[in-house]
């Protein structure tokens, strides 16, 4: 199992609770990025994290299948980098 992280957005803030719930049911955590601002709309950005046995290339499709029906989109993803220093 490898740890991954993915940037996910929801165009409608009202879709976020259902999206977070669906991600949690799939074993993912979702943290809203309150610093990310879309100048053209009320888009909510955040990061999903979890562990998977999937190939790195398949993570995006798997997450998209979870969030797309709920108004979400997967922007970028990959295996989490080891952090040696605090952010």
N, CA and C atoms as a LAMMPS dump frame, in Angstrom:
ITEM: TIMESTEP
0
ITEM: NUMBER OF ATOMS
261
ITEM: BOX BOUNDS ff ff ff
-5.0000000000000000e+02 5.0000000000000000e+02
-5.0000000000000000e+02 5.0000000000000000e+02
-5.0000000000000000e+02 5.0000000000000000e+02
ITEM: ATOMS id mol type element x y z
1 1 1 N 0.846 -1.188 0
2 1 2 C 0 0 0
3 1 3 C 0.883 1.241 0
4 2 1 N 0.549 2.173 -0.867
5 2 2 C 1.279 3.437 -0.927
6 2 3 C 0.332 4.585 -0.633
7 3 1 N 0.875 5.602 -0.008
8 3 2 C 0.102 6.797 0.319
9 3 3 C 0.04 7.699 -0.909
10 4 1 N -1.14 8.255 -1.183
11 4 2 C -1.304 9.161 -2.316
12 4 3 C -1.953 10.459 -1.845
13 5 1 N -1.866 11.46 -2.709
14 5 2 C -2.563 12.714 -2.493
15 5 3 C -3.063 13.209 -3.84
16 6 1 N -4.212 13.864 -3.812
17 6 2 C -4.808 14.347 -5.056
18 6 3 C -5.53 15.659 -4.791
19 7 1 N -5.356 16.6 -5.723
20 7 2 C -6.095 17.853 -5.631
21 7 3 C -7.44 17.656 -6.314
22 8 1 N -8.496 17.983 -5.59
23 8 2 C -9.859 17.811 -6.085
24 8 3 C -10.585 19.134 -5.934
25 9 1 N -11.45 19.446 -6.897
26 9 2 C -12.251 20.657 -6.79
27 9 3 C -13.728 20.329 -6.966
28 10 1 N -14.545 21.152 -6.361
29 10 2 C -15.994 21.084 -6.514
30 10 3 C -16.449 22.469 -6.954
31 11 1 N -17.118 22.555 -8.116
32 11 2 C -17.556 23.846 -8.631
33 11 3 C -18.642 24.464 -7.766
34 12 1 N -19.475 23.637 -7.165
35 12 2 C -20.572 24.113 -6.322
36 12 3 C -20.29 23.725 -4.877
37 13 1 N -20.144 24.7 -3.99
38 13 2 C -19.873 24.385 -2.58
39 13 3 C -20.912 23.46 -1.944
40 14 1 N -22.134 23.466 -2.469
41 14 2 C -23.177 22.595 -1.927
42 14 3 C -22.9 21.112 -2.192
43 15 1 N -22.017 20.815 -3.151
44 15 2 C -21.671 19.427 -3.466
45 15 3 C -20.582 18.864 -2.557
46 16 1 N -19.898 19.734 -1.83
47 16 2 C -18.755 19.313 -1.02
48 16 3 C -19.117 18.266 0.042
49 17 1 N -20.169 18.452 0.827
50 17 2 C -20.461 17.445 1.86
51 17 3 C -20.677 16.033 1.306
52 18 1 N -21.413 15.936 0.202
53 18 2 C -21.621 14.601 -0.397
54 18 3 C -20.319 14.05 -0.961
55 19 1 N -19.491 14.912 -1.526
56 19 2 C -18.206 14.478 -2.053
57 19 3 C -17.283 13.983 -0.958
58 20 1 N -17.236 14.717 0.146
59 20 2 C -16.403 14.327 1.29
60 20 3 C -16.882 12.991 1.845
61 21 1 N -18.188 12.826 1.915
62 21 2 C -18.76 11.575 2.422
63 21 3 C -18.399 10.4 1.514
64 22 1 N -18.479 10.601 0.197
65 22 2 C -18.14 9.539 -0.753
66 22 3 C -16.648 9.204 -0.677
67 23 1 N -15.808 10.208 -0.546
68 23 2 C -14.375 9.966 -0.422
69 23 3 C -14.068 9.214 0.867
70 24 1 N -14.73 9.576 1.956
71 24 2 C -14.523 8.898 3.236
72 24 3 C -14.941 7.427 3.135
73 25 1 N -16.044 7.163 2.425
74 25 2 C -16.504 5.783 2.248
75 25 3 C -15.487 4.957 1.46
76 26 1 N -14.677 5.637 0.639
77 26 2 C -13.636 4.961 -0.136
78 26 3 C -12.303 4.919 0.6
79 27 1 N -12.298 5.4 1.855
80 27 2 C -11.084 5.358 2.666
81 27 3 C -10.169 6.554 2.507
82 28 1 N -10.695 7.657 1.997
83 28 2 C -9.897 8.866 1.786
84 28 3 C -10.296 9.958 2.765
85 29 1 N -9.348 10.808 3.08
86 29 2 C -9.608 12.013 3.855
87 29 3 C -9.583 13.183 2.884
88 30 1 N -10.382 14.215 3.163
89 30 2 C -10.412 15.395 2.31
90 30 3 C -10.262 16.63 3.179
91 31 1 N -9.273 17.452 2.85
92 31 2 C -9.043 18.71 3.561
93 31 3 C -9.221 19.86 2.585
94 32 1 N -10.117 20.784 2.921
95 32 2 C -10.348 21.95 2.081
96 32 3 C -9.14 22.87 2.139
97 33 1 N -8.745 23.37 0.98
98 33 2 C -7.659 24.347 0.889
99 33 3 C -8.292 25.732 0.895
100 34 1 N -8.377 26.349 2.053
101 34 2 C -9.039 27.648 2.194
102 34 3 C -8.249 28.775 1.54
103 35 1 N -7.004 28.522 1.164
104 35 2 C -6.186 29.547 0.517
105 35 3 C -6.354 29.562 -0.996
106 36 1 N -6.938 28.501 -1.555
107 36 2 C -7.141 28.434 -3.006
108 36 3 C -8.439 29.162 -3.353
109 37 1 N -8.342 30.125 -4.246
110 37 2 C -9.49 30.958 -4.604
111 37 3 C -9.667 30.939 -6.117
112 38 1 N -10.901 30.715 -6.549
113 38 2 C -11.254 30.774 -7.96
114 38 3 C -11.899 32.135 -8.196
115 39 1 N -11.254 32.99 -8.961
116 39 2 C -11.765 34.341 -9.196
117 39 3 C -13.05 34.355 -10.011
118 40 1 N -13.376 33.219 -10.656
119 40 2 C -14.555 33.168 -11.524
120 40 3 C -15.743 32.464 -10.887
121 41 1 N -15.599 31.986 -9.687
122 41 2 C -16.726 31.282 -9.091
123 41 3 C -16.464 30.854 -7.67
124 42 1 N -17.431 30.17 -7.09
125 42 2 C -17.313 29.738 -5.691
126 42 3 C -16.659 28.366 -5.535
127 43 1 N -15.794 27.997 -6.453
128 43 2 C -15.165 26.678 -6.446
129 43 3 C -14.462 26.394 -5.127
130 44 1 N -14.615 25.155 -4.644
131 44 2 C -13.94 24.704 -3.427
132 44 3 C -12.833 23.742 -3.836
133 45 1 N -11.607 24.05 -3.447
134 45 2 C -10.45 23.204 -3.724
135 45 3 C -10.039 22.474 -2.449
136 46 1 N -9.443 21.313 -2.619
137 46 2 C -8.943 20.59 -1.464
138 46 3 C -8.057 19.436 -1.878
139 47 1 N -7.545 18.742 -0.878
140 47 2 C -6.638 17.616 -1.097
141 47 3 C -7.21 16.354 -0.467
142 48 1 N -7.288 15.315 -1.277
143 48 2 C -7.688 14.001 -0.791
144 48 3 C -6.419 13.194 -0.556
145 49 1 N -6.385 12.469 0.533
146 49 2 C -5.247 11.599 0.829
147 49 3 C -5.771 10.235 1.244
148 50 1 N -4.946 9.25 1.046
149 50 2 C -5.307 7.892 1.432
150 50 3 C -4.196 6.943 1.047
151 51 1 N -4.49 5.655 1.105
152 51 2 C -3.53 4.643 0.675
153 51 3 C -4.19 3.768 -0.379
154 52 1 N -3.364 3.227 -1.259
155 52 2 C -3.892 2.419 -2.348
156 52 3 C -2.872 1.4 -2.823
157 53 1 N -3.373 0.376 -3.455
158 53 2 C -2.532 -0.593 -4.149
159 53 3 C -2.519 -0.301 -5.647
160 54 1 N -3.29 0.698 -6.074
161 54 2 C -3.375 1.038 -7.49
162 54 3 C -2.052 1.586 -8.006
163 55 1 N -1.877 1.455 -9.311
164 55 2 C -0.782 2.104 -10.014
165 55 3 C -1.022 3.614 -9.952
166 56 1 N 0.041 4.39 -9.903
167 56 2 C -0.101 5.843 -9.791
168 56 3 C -0.985 6.423 -10.893
169 57 1 N -0.886 5.906 -12.104
170 57 2 C -1.685 6.409 -13.219
171 57 3 C -3.171 6.125 -13.041
172 58 1 N -3.546 5.099 -12.294
173 58 2 C -4.947 4.714 -12.121
174 58 3 C -5.634 5.478 -10.996
175 59 1 N -4.888 6.14 -10.153
176 59 2 C -5.473 6.846 -9.007
177 59 3 C -6.451 7.921 -9.464
178 60 1 N -6.079 8.706 -10.46
179 60 2 C -6.936 9.784 -10.947
180 60 3 C -8.277 9.279 -11.448
181 61 1 N -8.263 8.198 -12.236
182 61 2 C -9.514 7.635 -12.755
183 61 3 C -10.397 7.114 -11.628
184 62 1 N -9.772 6.465 -10.645
185 62 2 C -10.517 5.923 -9.512
186 62 3 C -11.197 7.043 -8.731
187 63 1 N -10.442 8.094 -8.436
188 63 2 C -11.018 9.218 -7.695
189 63 3 C -12.081 9.952 -8.519
190 64 1 N -11.844 10.11 -9.81
191 64 2 C -12.811 10.783 -10.668
192 64 3 C -14.138 10.025 -10.694
193 65 1 N -14.076 8.701 -10.694
194 65 2 C -15.3 7.902 -10.67
195 65 3 C -16.092 8.151 -9.384
196 66 1 N -15.401 8.523 -8.316
197 66 2 C -16.067 8.799 -7.033
198 66 3 C -16.671 10.203 -7.02
199 67 1 N -15.91 11.21 -7.453
200 67 2 C -16.355 12.598 -7.28
201 67 3 C -17.09 13.195 -8.474
202 68 1 N -16.873 12.679 -9.672
203 68 2 C -17.516 13.258 -10.855
204 68 3 C -19.042 13.247 -10.757
205 69 1 N -19.663 12.142 -10.335
206 69 2 C -21.132 12.163 -10.223
207 69 3 C -21.64 13.153 -9.167
208 70 1 N -20.752 13.636 -8.326
209 70 2 C -21.129 14.553 -7.252
210 70 3 C -20.654 15.977 -7.525
211 71 1 N -20.285 16.267 -8.773
212 71 2 C -19.882 17.616 -9.138
213 71 3 C -18.422 17.93 -8.922
214 72 1 N -17.599 16.913 -8.697
215 72 2 C -16.18 17.132 -8.446
216 72 3 C -15.313 16.823 -9.648
217 73 1 N -14.073 17.248 -9.578
218 73 2 C -13.091 16.966 -10.618
219 73 3 C -11.74 16.76 -9.944
220 74 1 N -10.927 15.911 -10.542
221 74 2 C -9.594 15.629 -10.022
222 74 3 C -8.599 16.418 -10.867
223 75 1 N -7.838 17.295 -10.218
224 75 2 C -6.931 18.191 -10.915
225 75 3 C -5.557 17.554 -11.107
226 76 1 N -5.016 16.998 -10.045
227 76 2 C -3.705 16.34 -10.093
228 76 3 C -3.636 15.31 -8.983
229 77 1 N -2.741 14.331 -9.16
230 77 2 C -2.607 13.265 -8.175
231 77 3 C -1.247 12.622 -8.289
232 78 1 N -0.894 11.884 -7.273
233 78 2 C 0.359 11.146 -7.285
234 78 3 C 0.623 10.547 -5.926
235 79 1 N 1.66 9.735 -5.873
236 79 2 C 2.044 9.173 -4.586
237 79 3 C 2.613 10.292 -3.728
238 80 1 N 2.289 10.261 -2.455
239 80 2 C 2.738 11.295 -1.527
240 80 3 C 4.247 11.237 -1.372
241 81 1 N 4.846 12.394 -1.306
242 81 2 C 6.285 12.489 -1.107
243 81 3 C 6.586 12.388 0.387
244 82 1 N 7.68 11.754 0.71
245 82 2 C 8.107 11.697 2.104
246 82 3 C 8.474 13.111 2.546
247 83 1 N 7.964 13.519 3.67
248 83 2 C 8.25 14.859 4.173
249 83 3 C 9.268 14.739 5.305
250 84 1 N 10.389 15.434 5.115
251 84 2 C 11.423 15.386 6.146
252 84 3 C 11.435 16.649 6.982
253 85 1 N 10.822 17.709 6.46
254 85 2 C 10.775 18.969 7.213
255 85 3 C 9.325 19.433 7.244
256 86 1 N 8.925 20.104 8.303
257 86 2 C 7.558 20.6 8.372
258 86 3 C 7.288 21.637 7.286
259 87 1 N 6.041 21.703 6.844
260 87 2 C 5.662 22.701 5.834
261 87 3 C 5.662 24.08 6.416
